[in-house]
Amino acid sequence: MRPYLIPSAVFVVLVAASGLSRADSPDPSRKEAADRFDRGIHLVDSGDLSGALAEFQRAYALVPAPVVVYNVGLVYAAMNRPVDAAHALQKALKTPEALKPDIAARAAAVLREQAEKIGQVALKSNVKEGSVEVDNVEVAKLPLPGPLDVAAGPHVIGVISRGYSPGRKEVVVPAKASAEVAIDVVPIEGLLGHIQVRSHVPAADVFVDDGRVGKTPLESSITVAPGTHTVEVRRAGYNPVTRSVTLQDGAQSELALDPTIDKASLSREGGYLSVKTSEDQAILTADGEELGLLRGPIALPGGPHRIHVERGGFIPAERDVDVPVGGTQNVSIVFEPTPDTRAAYVSGATSRRTWSWLTVGLGTVLAGGGIALALVEHSQLSGANGDQAKLNADNADSVRHAGGLCDPAKDPTTPYEGTTLGAFCQARSNSATSAVNSDQTLQTVGWVAAGVGGAVIVTGLVLLATGDDPHKYDEKPPEEILGGWRLLPMIGYSGASLSAAHTF
């Protein structure tokens, strides 16, 4: 598909004409439309176009406006449903003045693109009343005013009329051209019955009595004549599953038919799905079958799949994926935590960060105090008048025959300052030596404390660097939440609105 902008969430009246926000709006339908708008944006961004379309359609039902149906048309275009896209865009362009000029021009351009993918079916039948189905979906009533618009490609055309056995034929419709099909139905006794077929496997062909009626998921039940019918669901890469059902007049039956993967055929019919998640220990379910913990790429049959990924404490995520035959489909999922998980995470991360800073602070105080002590003692020890200088002076004064006061050659019993000369000199030497030893010990303690403080600082910084970010799960700005979407203000006939644009 050629890239184009999908303002898929253009919803009405996020801001009313009076300037009130949706929270202030007295109209609950407008608030619901805005809420569905928000959900629709998230679903489109996550790849769930089907879910987004349902939200958008409900919003349009609540507050119909051209700008809304315009976006519905663009989502249909992204889903490769050109007929539905064209109808929605034509409806939006009936009042082009309600759209901004660039939006109206874009709607017209996409409408032309979709028209290139549409063909027509000219139907002839032997009955004048009844309904016409395309791929088991009723699209019109008989008599038809003209040919049916359908997407180019293969289709099953059906005619359902009371009192007749349903008639169906396959036809391949070329783009921008017409295909003719004639369906003559056969009268029957009794009332038509209905078979509801449900399957977790998408895009599988559904056959009734060897005639294809459509693909899963079927939007409606299959209309059949009373009697016994064989229903089969087939898809490449799967083992087909078949059931027989007998219907009385007007009866209904529901069948759950889930083909199982044919592992032997995966080498030629399969590919790989690689899912990367923001949290580990995630469990993958594909097409309703749990495949266990994600440990690496998963082999699946080629084609579309609906996957469900869950992890305890987080909101499960669903995606529509298309696995290429012989290739790998990569999917990235960012889990949103539940409120309880978010609160517990923030509390734990904040607590760790607080203790980390306290550790850094304690280390800083310890290192600073140790350095200060070491420098002070170094000054006390090594200064010009420091303790080491005093000890050196005392030692020089005690050299034998040098003539100093404490010269050992002098008589130590000589009286001096209330004691003897020997006692005085010994006390002076002991005091100087003790002071030097004390200075050296305190200096060592200071440097050790500085080292320990440095180690504590490093520990605190490591705790900070390796700790969780308390803001990891904070609400992100809209452009980050939407993964590249841009919010655009728009003015419609019913008031102001916002549109989100994204390149597909």
Helices and strands as residue ranges (DSSP letters): E 11-15, G 22-24, H 28-45, H 49-62, H 66-78, H 82-92, G 96-98, H 101-115, E 118-125, E 130-134, E 137-142, E 148-151, E 153-160, E 164-165, E 167-173, E 178-183, E 186-187, E 193-198, E 205-208, E 211-215, E 222-224, E 227-234, E 238-239, E 241-247, E 252-256, E 260-261, G 263-265, H 266-269, E 270-277, E 283-286, E 289-293, E 298-301, E 303-310, E 314-315, E 317-323, E 328-333, E 336-337, H 339-382, H 387-397, E 415-416, E 419-420, H 421-466, H 478-481, E 486-492, E 495-501
